[in-house]
Amino acid sequence: MRYIFLVFGFVFFTMVFLAGLWADRTIALVVRDACIAAVVGGLAGHWFWNHVLGAMRITVAVKRAAAEAASKANRQKKGETVVAKAKK
């Protein structure tokens, strides 16, 4: 989780730093804004990653439920077939 914070923070820092240099601002303002952007970017990355993990959990749960339902239906179908053959 901390790597997500660091990666997003670095990306935001770099973007704001380069944009500040491109806008011909003083270096003190560029660094200040880039540091603030790094913290905000890290928090935004943390929030985003939590939502990605939540979506992955939901997807896995839905797929697992579908697989269990299919397996149960398959077992019931085989059970009915075995019973039908045994009766004949």
Biopython code that builds the backbone (N, CA, C, O; Angstrom):
import numpy as np
from Bio.PDB.StructureBuilder import StructureBuilder

atoms = [
    (1, "MET", "N", (0.828, -1.184, 0.000)),
    (1, "MET", "CA", (0.000, 0.000, 0.000)),
    (1, "MET", "C", (0.874, 1.250, 0.000)),
    (1, "MET", "O", (0.536, 2.247, -0.638)),
    (2, "ARG", "N", (1.989, 1.199, 0.709)),
    (2, "ARG", "CA", (2.829, 2.398, 0.741)),
    (2, "ARG", "C", (3.464, 2.660, -0.623)),
    (2, "ARG", "O", (3.783, 3.802, -0.956)),
    (3, "TYR", "N", (3.647, 1.588, -1.416)),
    (3, "TYR", "CA", (4.228, 1.789, -2.741)),
    (3, "TYR", "C", (3.259, 2.554, -3.644)),
    (3, "TYR", "O", (3.681, 3.361, -4.472)),
    (4, "ILE", "N", (1.978, 2.300, -3.482)),
    (4, "ILE", "CA", (0.983, 3.046, -4.252)),
    (4, "ILE", "C", (1.066, 4.522, -3.877)),
    (4, "ILE", "O", (1.055, 5.397, -4.743)),
    (5, "PHE", "N", (1.149, 4.785, -2.572)),
    (5, "PHE", "CA", (1.269, 6.166, -2.094)),
    (5, "PHE", "C", (2.514, 6.820, -2.678)),
    (5, "PHE", "O", (2.457, 7.958, -3.143)),
    (6, "LEU", "N", (3.629, 6.114, -2.656)),
    (6, "LEU", "CA", (4.884, 6.671, -3.161)),
    (6, "LEU", "C", (4.851, 6.884, -4.677)),
    (6, "LEU", "O", (5.321, 7.909, -5.172)),
    (7, "VAL", "N", (4.305, 5.932, -5.396)),
    (7, "VAL", "CA", (4.270, 6.052, -6.863)),
    (7, "VAL", "C", (3.374, 7.207, -7.283)),
    (7, "VAL", "O", (3.773, 8.041, -8.096)),
    (8, "PHE", "N", (2.169, 7.261, -6.735)),
    (8, "PHE", "CA", (1.265, 8.357, -7.096)),
    (8, "PHE", "C", (1.840, 9.698, -6.646)),
    (8, "PHE", "O", (1.738, 10.692, -7.366)),
    (9, "GLY", "N", (2.445, 9.728, -5.452)),
    (9, "GLY", "CA", (3.065, 10.960, -4.978)),
    (9, "GLY", "C", (4.182, 11.421, -5.900)),
    (9, "GLY", "O", (4.291, 12.609, -6.205)),
    (10, "PHE", "N", (5.007, 10.487, -6.342)),
    (10, "PHE", "CA", (6.098, 10.837, -7.250)),
    (10, "PHE", "C", (5.572, 11.347, -8.586)),
    (10, "PHE", "O", (6.085, 12.323, -9.132)),
    (11, "VAL", "N", (4.553, 10.687, -9.103)),
    (11, "VAL", "CA", (3.979, 11.105, -10.389)),
    (11, "VAL", "C", (3.404, 12.515, -10.282)),
    (11, "VAL", "O", (3.655, 13.355, -11.147)),
    (12, "PHE", "N", (2.632, 12.780, -9.222)),
    (12, "PHE", "CA", (2.054, 14.104, -9.054)),
    (12, "PHE", "C", (3.146, 15.147, -8.840)),
    (12, "PHE", "O", (3.066, 16.244, -9.393)),
    (13, "PHE", "N", (4.167, 14.821, -8.043)),
    (13, "PHE", "CA", (5.280, 15.750, -7.815)),
    (13, "PHE", "C", (5.941, 16.108, -9.137)),
    (13, "PHE", "O", (6.174, 17.282, -9.427)),
    (14, "THR", "N", (6.238, 15.097, -9.931)),
    (14, "THR", "CA", (6.921, 15.327, -11.206)),
    (14, "THR", "C", (6.076, 16.167, -12.153)),
    (14, "THR", "O", (6.586, 17.084, -12.796)),
    (15, "MET", "N", (4.788, 15.858, -12.240)),
    (15, "MET", "CA", (3.924, 16.621, -13.152)),
    (15, "MET", "C", (3.854, 18.091, -12.743)),
    (15, "MET", "O", (3.997, 18.979, -13.583)),
    (16, "VAL", "N", (3.635, 18.345, -11.456)),
    (16, "VAL", "CA", (3.502, 19.732, -11.002)),
    (16, "VAL", "C", (4.848, 20.449, -11.078)),
    (16, "VAL", "O", (4.896, 21.633, -11.410)),
    (17, "PHE", "N", (5.918, 19.761, -10.781)),
    (17, "PHE", "CA", (7.243, 20.373, -10.861)),
    (17, "PHE", "C", (7.553, 20.802, -12.293)),
    (17, "PHE", "O", (8.001, 21.924, -12.530)),
    (18, "LEU", "N", (7.314, 19.904, -13.240)),
    (18, "LEU", "CA", (7.587, 20.245, -14.639)),
    (18, "LEU", "C", (6.646, 21.331, -15.155)),
    (18, "LEU", "O", (7.061, 22.203, -15.918)),
    (19, "ALA", "N", (5.395, 21.280, -14.743)),
    (19, "ALA", "CA", (4.450, 22.318, -15.158)),
    (19, "ALA", "C", (4.852, 23.671, -14.577)),
    (19, "ALA", "O", (4.725, 24.695, -15.248)),
    (20, "GLY", "N", (5.334, 23.683, -13.339)),
    (20, "GLY", "CA", (5.786, 24.930, -12.726)),
    (20, "GLY", "C", (7.012, 25.501, -13.417)),
    (20, "GLY", "O", (7.106, 26.711, -13.625)),
    (21, "LEU", "N", (7.949, 24.635, -13.773)),
    (21, "LEU", "CA", (9.132, 25.103, -14.500)),
    (21, "LEU", "C", (8.742, 25.623, -15.881)),
    (21, "LEU", "O", (9.283, 26.623, -16.351)),
    (22, "TRP", "N", (7.813, 24.947, -16.515)),
    (22, "TRP", "CA", (7.371, 25.343, -17.847)),
    (22, "TRP", "C", (6.658, 26.696, -17.794)),
    (22, "TRP", "O", (6.702, 27.464, -18.755)),
    (23, "ALA", "N", (5.994, 26.986, -16.655)),
    (23, "ALA", "CA", (5.266, 28.248, -16.501)),
    (23, "ALA", "C", (6.181, 29.390, -16.042)),
    (23, "ALA", "O", (5.702, 30.501, -15.813)),
    (24, "ASP", "N", (7.469, 29.142, -15.908)),
    (24, "ASP", "CA", (8.467, 30.146, -15.505)),
    (24, "ASP", "C", (8.172, 30.737, -14.127)),
    (24, "ASP", "O", (8.287, 31.946, -13.929)),
    (25, "ARG", "N", (7.797, 29.891, -13.188)),
    (25, "ARG", "CA", (7.592, 30.344, -11.808)),
    (25, "ARG", "C", (8.918, 30.242, -11.065)),
    (25, "ARG", "O", (9.852, 29.590, -11.531)),
    (26, "THR", "N", (8.993, 30.885, -9.918)),
    (26, "THR", "CA", (10.230, 30.802, -9.126)),
    (26, "THR", "C", (10.361, 29.387, -8.579)),
    (26, "THR", "O", (9.369, 28.688, -8.373)),
    (27, "ILE", "N", (11.614, 28.978, -8.347)),
    (27, "ILE", "CA", (11.864, 27.599, -7.941)),
    (27, "ILE", "C", (11.248, 27.300, -6.570)),
    (27, "ILE", "O", (10.821, 26.173, -6.320)),
    (28, "ALA", "N", (11.200, 28.289, -5.690)),
    (28, "ALA", "CA", (10.609, 28.072, -4.365)),
    (28, "ALA", "C", (9.122, 27.739, -4.484)),
    (28, "ALA", "O", (8.626, 26.838, -3.807)),
    (29, "LEU", "N", (8.424, 28.461, -5.336)),
    (29, "LEU", "CA", (7.004, 28.180, -5.527)),
    (29, "LEU", "C", (6.779, 26.843, -6.232)),
    (29, "LEU", "O", (5.830, 26.117, -5.936)),
    (30, "VAL", "N", (7.663, 26.540, -7.160)),
    (30, "VAL", "CA", (7.541, 25.278, -7.892)),
    (30, "VAL", "C", (7.709, 24.097, -6.944)),
    (30, "VAL", "O", (6.934, 23.141, -6.985)),
    (31, "VAL", "N", (8.733, 24.170, -6.084)),
    (31, "VAL", "CA", (8.987, 23.066, -5.156)),
    (31, "VAL", "C", (7.866, 22.962, -4.123)),
    (31, "VAL", "O", (7.436, 21.858, -3.791)),
    (32, "ARG", "N", (7.389, 24.097, -3.611)),
    (32, "ARG", "CA", (6.294, 24.083, -2.638)),
    (32, "ARG", "C", (5.053, 23.433, -3.241)),
    (32, "ARG", "O", (4.451, 22.545, -2.638)),
    (33, "ASP", "N", (4.681, 23.880, -4.424)),
    (33, "ASP", "CA", (3.500, 23.329, -5.073)),
    (33, "ASP", "C", (3.676, 21.847, -5.394)),
    (33, "ASP", "O", (2.730, 21.068, -5.279)),
    (34, "ALA", "N", (4.875, 21.463, -5.792)),
    (34, "ALA", "CA", (5.128, 20.062, -6.116)),
    (34, "ALA", "C", (5.057, 19.191, -4.857)),
    (34, "ALA", "O", (4.574, 18.061, -4.918)),
    (35, "CYS", "N", (5.529, 19.701, -3.731)),
    (35, "CYS", "CA", (5.445, 18.940, -2.479)),
    (35, "CYS", "C", (3.998, 18.767, -2.042)),
    (35, "CYS", "O", (3.604, 17.686, -1.603)),
    (36, "ILE", "N", (3.221, 19.808, -2.160)),
    (36, "ILE", "CA", (1.796, 19.694, -1.830)),
    (36, "ILE", "C", (1.122, 18.700, -2.775)),
    (36, "ILE", "O", (0.296, 17.891, -2.352)),
    (37, "ALA", "N", (1.478, 18.768, -4.040)),
    (37, "ALA", "CA", (0.899, 17.845, -5.024)),
    (37, "ALA", "C", (1.305, 16.402, -4.728)),
    (37, "ALA", "O", (0.527, 15.481, -4.976)),
    (38, "ALA", "N", (2.509, 16.195, -4.202)),
    (38, "ALA", "CA", (2.952, 14.839, -3.873)),
    (38, "ALA", "C", (2.079, 14.247, -2.768)),
    (38, "ALA", "O", (1.684, 13.084, -2.848)),
    (39, "VAL", "N", (1.780, 15.032, -1.749)),
    (39, "VAL", "CA", (0.936, 14.540, -0.656)),
    (39, "VAL", "C", (-0.481, 14.281, -1.158)),
    (39, "VAL", "O", (-1.068, 13.239, -0.867)),
    (40, "VAL", "N", (-1.022, 15.225, -1.907)),
    (40, "VAL", "CA", (-2.380, 15.064, -2.438)),
    (40, "VAL", "C", (-2.438, 13.874, -3.394)),
    (40, "VAL", "O", (-3.391, 13.096, -3.365)),
    (41, "GLY", "N", (-1.429, 13.737, -4.230)),
    (41, "GLY", "CA", (-1.387, 12.603, -5.159)),
    (41, "GLY", "C", (-1.277, 11.278, -4.441)),
    (41, "GLY", "O", (-1.900, 10.299, -4.852)),
    (42, "GLY", "N", (-0.494, 11.227, -3.375)),
    (42, "GLY", "CA", (-0.383, 10.004, -2.592)),
    (42, "GLY", "C", (-1.713, 9.622, -1.964)),
    (42, "GLY", "O", (-2.100, 8.454, -1.984)),
    (43, "LEU", "N", (-2.408, 10.594, -1.411)),
    (43, "LEU", "CA", (-3.722, 10.327, -0.812)),
    (43, "LEU", "C", (-4.734, 9.910, -1.875)),
    (43, "LEU", "O", (-5.542, 9.009, -1.650)),
    (44, "ALA", "N", (-4.689, 10.568, -3.032)),
    (44, "ALA", "CA", (-5.592, 10.202, -4.122)),
    (44, "ALA", "C", (-5.287, 8.784, -4.615)),
    (44, "ALA", "O", (-6.209, 8.027, -4.921)),
    (45, "GLY", "N", (-4.016, 8.422, -4.695)),
    (45, "GLY", "CA", (-3.632, 7.076, -5.101)),
    (45, "GLY", "C", (-4.093, 6.039, -4.103)),
    (45, "GLY", "O", (-4.552, 4.960, -4.479)),
    (46, "HIS", "N", (-3.969, 6.372, -2.823)),
    (46, "HIS", "CA", (-4.430, 5.476, -1.755)),
    (46, "HIS", "C", (-5.938, 5.248, -1.876)),
    (46, "HIS", "O", (-6.396, 4.108, -1.796)),
    (47, "TRP", "N", (-6.700, 6.302, -2.065)),
    (47, "TRP", "CA", (-8.150, 6.211, -2.221)),
    (47, "TRP", "C", (-8.500, 5.371, -3.456)),
    (47, "TRP", "O", (-9.339, 4.472, -3.395)),
    (48, "PHE", "N", (-7.838, 5.685, -4.581)),
    (48, "PHE", "CA", (-8.106, 4.980, -5.834)),
    (48, "PHE", "C", (-7.789, 3.494, -5.686)),
    (48, "PHE", "O", (-8.569, 2.654, -6.134)),
    (49, "TRP", "N", (-6.667, 3.159, -5.071)),
    (49, "TRP", "CA", (-6.258, 1.776, -4.937)),
    (49, "TRP", "C", (-7.231, 0.997, -4.050)),
    (49, "TRP", "O", (-7.506, -0.175, -4.305)),
    (50, "ASN", "N", (-7.751, 1.651, -3.007)),
    (50, "ASN", "CA", (-8.751, 0.994, -2.177)),
    (50, "ASN", "C", (-9.998, 0.656, -2.980)),
    (50, "ASN", "O", (-10.592, -0.404, -2.783)),
    (51, "HIS", "N", (-10.399, 1.539, -3.877)),
    (51, "HIS", "CA", (-11.560, 1.263, -4.721)),
    (51, "HIS", "C", (-11.265, 0.157, -5.736)),
    (51, "HIS", "O", (-12.141, -0.653, -6.039)),
    (52, "VAL", "N", (-10.058, 0.120, -6.255)),
    (52, "VAL", "CA", (-9.676, -0.950, -7.177)),
    (52, "VAL", "C", (-9.717, -2.295, -6.460)),
    (52, "VAL", "O", (-10.250, -3.267, -6.994)),
    (53, "LEU", "N", (-9.158, -2.354, -5.254)),
    (53, "LEU", "CA", (-9.171, -3.606, -4.495)),
    (53, "LEU", "C", (-10.592, -4.027, -4.137)),
    (53, "LEU", "O", (-10.914, -5.214, -4.175)),
    (54, "GLY", "N", (-11.436, -3.070, -3.793)),
    (54, "GLY", "CA", (-12.841, -3.385, -3.501)),
    (54, "GLY", "C", (-13.545, -3.973, -4.710)),
    (54, "GLY", "O", (-14.299, -4.939, -4.590)),
    (55, "ALA", "N", (-13.300, -3.395, -5.868)),
    (55, "ALA", "CA", (-13.909, -3.920, -7.102)),
    (55, "ALA", "C", (-13.391, -5.322, -7.411)),
    (55, "ALA", "O", (-14.145, -6.177, -7.875)),
    (56, "MET", "N", (-12.112, -5.554, -7.154)),
    (56, "MET", "CA", (-11.558, -6.885, -7.382)),
    (56, "MET", "C", (-12.179, -7.904, -6.430)),
    (56, "MET", "O", (-12.475, -9.029, -6.833)),
    (57, "ARG", "N", (-12.375, -7.517, -5.177)),
    (57, "ARG", "CA", (-13.006, -8.421, -4.212)),
    (57, "ARG", "C", (-14.425, -8.782, -4.646)),
    (57, "ARG", "O", (-14.828, -9.943, -4.574)),
    (58, "ILE", "N", (-15.170, -7.786, -5.094)),
    (58, "ILE", "CA", (-16.542, -8.033, -5.542)),
    (58, "ILE", "C", (-16.550, -8.954, -6.766)),
    (58, "ILE", "O", (-17.369, -9.869, -6.850)),
    (59, "THR", "N", (-15.654, -8.715, -7.698)),
    (59, "THR", "CA", (-15.576, -9.540, -8.905)),
    (59, "THR", "C", (-15.256, -10.987, -8.559)),
    (59, "THR", "O", (-15.870, -11.910, -9.094)),
    (60, "VAL", "N", (-14.296, -11.181, -7.666)),
    (60, "VAL", "CA", (-13.934, -12.549, -7.264)),
    (60, "VAL", "C", (-15.104, -13.213, -6.557)),
    (60, "VAL", "O", (-15.377, -14.391, -6.791)),
    (61, "ALA", "N", (-15.798, -12.479, -5.697)),
    (61, "ALA", "CA", (-16.937, -13.055, -4.987)),
    (61, "ALA", "C", (-18.052, -13.445, -5.948)),
    (61, "ALA", "O", (-18.667, -14.499, -5.783)),
    (62, "VAL", "N", (-18.321, -12.618, -6.939)),
    (62, "VAL", "CA", (-19.367, -12.926, -7.918)),
    (62, "VAL", "C", (-18.973, -14.143, -8.751)),
    (62, "VAL", "O", (-19.798, -15.024, -8.991)),
    (63, "LYS", "N", (-17.723, -14.195, -9.189)),
    (63, "LYS", "CA", (-17.274, -15.341, -9.982)),
    (63, "LYS", "C", (-17.307, -16.620, -9.160)),
    (63, "LYS", "O", (-17.694, -17.677, -9.661)),
    (64, "ARG", "N", (-16.900, -16.524, -7.890)),
    (64, "ARG", "CA", (-16.921, -17.703, -7.022)),
    (64, "ARG", "C", (-18.357, -18.187, -6.807)),
    (64, "ARG", "O", (-18.619, -19.389, -6.834)),
    (65, "ALA", "N", (-19.286, -17.249, -6.592)),
    (65, "ALA", "CA", (-20.687, -17.631, -6.395)),
    (65, "ALA", "C", (-21.252, -18.280, -7.656)),
    (65, "ALA", "O", (-22.000, -19.254, -7.574)),
    (66, "ALA", "N", (-20.894, -17.741, -8.820)),
    (66, "ALA", "CA", (-21.375, -18.320, -10.080)),
    (66, "ALA", "C", (-20.796, -19.719, -10.283)),
    (66, "ALA", "O", (-21.493, -20.624, -10.741)),
    (67, "ALA", "N", (-19.525, -19.889, -9.944)),
    (67, "ALA", "CA", (-18.903, -21.212, -10.092)),
    (67, "ALA", "C", (-19.525, -22.215, -9.135)),
    (67, "ALA", "O", (-19.752, -23.367, -9.503)),
    (68, "GLU", "N", (-19.802, -21.783, -7.906)),
    (68, "GLU", "CA", (-20.437, -22.687, -6.945)),
    (68, "GLU", "C", (-21.851, -23.062, -7.385)),
    (68, "GLU", "O", (-22.267, -24.211, -7.233)),
    (69, "ALA", "N", (-22.589, -22.093, -7.931)),
    (69, "ALA", "CA", (-23.942, -22.382, -8.415)),
    (69, "ALA", "C", (-23.893, -23.357, -9.585)),
    (69, "ALA", "O", (-24.708, -24.277, -9.662)),
    (70, "ALA", "N", (-22.950, -23.162, -10.487)),
    (70, "ALA", "CA", (-22.817, -24.074, -11.624)),
    (70, "ALA", "C", (-22.415, -25.465, -11.151)),
    (70, "ALA", "O", (-22.907, -26.468, -11.667)),
    (71, "SER", "N", (-21.519, -25.521, -10.168)),
    (71, "SER", "CA", (-21.094, -26.809, -9.638)),
    (71, "SER", "C", (-22.253, -27.527, -8.947)),
    (71, "SER", "O", (-22.427, -28.736, -9.103)),
    (72, "LYS", "N", (-23.038, -26.777, -8.189)),
    (72, "LYS", "CA", (-24.189, -27.367, -7.508)),
    (72, "LYS", "C", (-25.208, -27.891, -8.519)),
    (72, "LYS", "O", (-25.753, -28.983, -8.361)),
    (73, "ALA", "N", (-25.456, -27.085, -9.569)),
    (73, "ALA", "CA", (-26.397, -27.509, -10.605)),
    (73, "ALA", "C", (-25.878, -28.748, -11.319)),
    (73, "ALA", "O", (-26.645, -29.651, -11.654)),
    (74, "ASN", "N", (-24.579, -28.782, -11.549)),
    (74, "ASN", "CA", (-23.980, -29.935, -12.222)),
    (74, "ASN", "C", (-24.089, -31.184, -11.348)),
    (74, "ASN", "O", (-24.387, -32.267, -11.850)),
    (75, "ARG", "N", (-23.847, -31.037, -10.033)),
    (75, "ARG", "CA", (-23.976, -32.169, -9.123)),
    (75, "ARG", "C", (-25.419, -32.660, -9.066)),
    (75, "ARG", "O", (-25.662, -33.867, -9.043)),
    (76, "GLN", "N", (-26.376, -31.735, -9.044)),
    (76, "GLN", "CA", (-27.780, -32.129, -9.008)),
    (76, "GLN", "C", (-28.172, -32.844, -10.304)),
    (76, "GLN", "O", (-28.920, -33.822, -10.291)),
    (77, "LYS", "N", (-27.654, -32.336, -11.414)),
    (77, "LYS", "CA", (-27.959, -32.957, -12.708)),
    (77, "LYS", "C", (-27.395, -34.372, -12.762)),
    (77, "LYS", "O", (-28.068, -35.294, -13.222)),
    (78, "LYS", "N", (-26.160, -34.544, -12.291)),
    (78, "LYS", "CA", (-25.560, -35.879, -12.282)),
    (78, "LYS", "C", (-26.302, -36.798, -11.315)),
    (78, "LYS", "O", (-26.484, -37.986, -11.582)),
    (79, "GLY", "N", (-26.721, -36.235, -10.199)),
    (79, "GLY", "CA", (-27.470, -37.041, -9.225)),
    (79, "GLY", "C", (-28.782, -37.516, -9.787)),
    (79, "GLY", "O", (-29.161, -38.664, -9.558)),
    (80, "GLU", "N", (-29.494, -36.676, -10.517)),
    (80, "GLU", "CA", (-30.757, -37.048, -11.141)),
    (80, "GLU", "C", (-30.531, -38.084, -12.221)),
    (80, "GLU", "O", (-31.347, -38.988, -12.401)),
    (81, "THR", "N", (-29.419, -37.957, -12.946)),
    (81, "THR", "CA", (-29.115, -38.906, -14.006)),
    (81, "THR", "C", (-28.805, -40.277, -13.407)),
    (81, "THR", "O", (-29.260, -41.300, -13.919)),
    (82, "VAL", "N", (-28.040, -40.294, -12.336)),
    (82, "VAL", "CA", (-27.694, -41.568, -11.697)),
    (82, "VAL", "C", (-28.931, -42.236, -11.138)),
    (82, "VAL", "O", (-29.106, -43.447, -11.273)),
    (83, "VAL", "N", (-29.799, -41.441, -10.504)),
    (83, "VAL", "CA", (-31.039, -41.985, -9.948)),
    (83, "VAL", "C", (-31.922, -42.506, -11.070)),
    (83, "VAL", "O", (-32.526, -43.570, -10.929)),
    (84, "ALA", "N", (-32.012, -41.788, -12.174)),
    (84, "ALA", "CA", (-32.856, -42.207, -13.299)),
    (84, "ALA", "C", (-32.325, -43.512, -13.909)),
    (84, "ALA", "O", (-33.124, -44.369, -14.288)),
    (85, "LYS", "N", (-31.043, -43.682, -14.010)),
    (85, "LYS", "CA", (-30.460, -44.905, -14.561)),
    (85, "LYS", "C", (-30.646, -46.071, -13.603)),
    (85, "LYS", "O", (-30.871, -47.206, -14.025)),
    (86, "ALA", "N", (-30.551, -45.782, -12.307)),
    (86, "ALA", "CA", (-30.708, -46.852, -11.320)),
    (86, "ALA", "C", (-32.133, -47.377, -11.290)),
    (86, "ALA", "O", (-32.339, -48.560, -11.020)),
    (87, "LYS", "N", (-33.127, -46.529, -11.561)),
    (87, "LYS", "CA", (-34.521, -46.936, -11.537)),
    (87, "LYS", "C", (-34.867, -47.821, -12.724)),
    (87, "LYS", "O", (-35.775, -48.647, -12.632)),
    (88, "LYS", "N", (-34.171, -47.666, -13.816)),
    (88, "LYS", "CA", (-34.486, -48.449, -15.028)),
    (88, "LYS", "C", (-34.023, -49.825, -14.872)),
    (88, "LYS", "O", (-34.193, -50.640, -15.779)),
]
sb = StructureBuilder()
sb.init_structure("model")
sb.init_model(0)
sb.init_chain("A")
sb.init_seg("    ")
for serial, (resi, resn, name, xyz) in enumerate(atoms, 1):
    if name == "N":
        sb.init_residue(resn, " ", resi, " ")
    sb.init_atom(name, np.array(xyz, "f"), 0.0, 1.0, " ", f" {name:<3s}", serial, name[0])
structure = sb.get_structure()
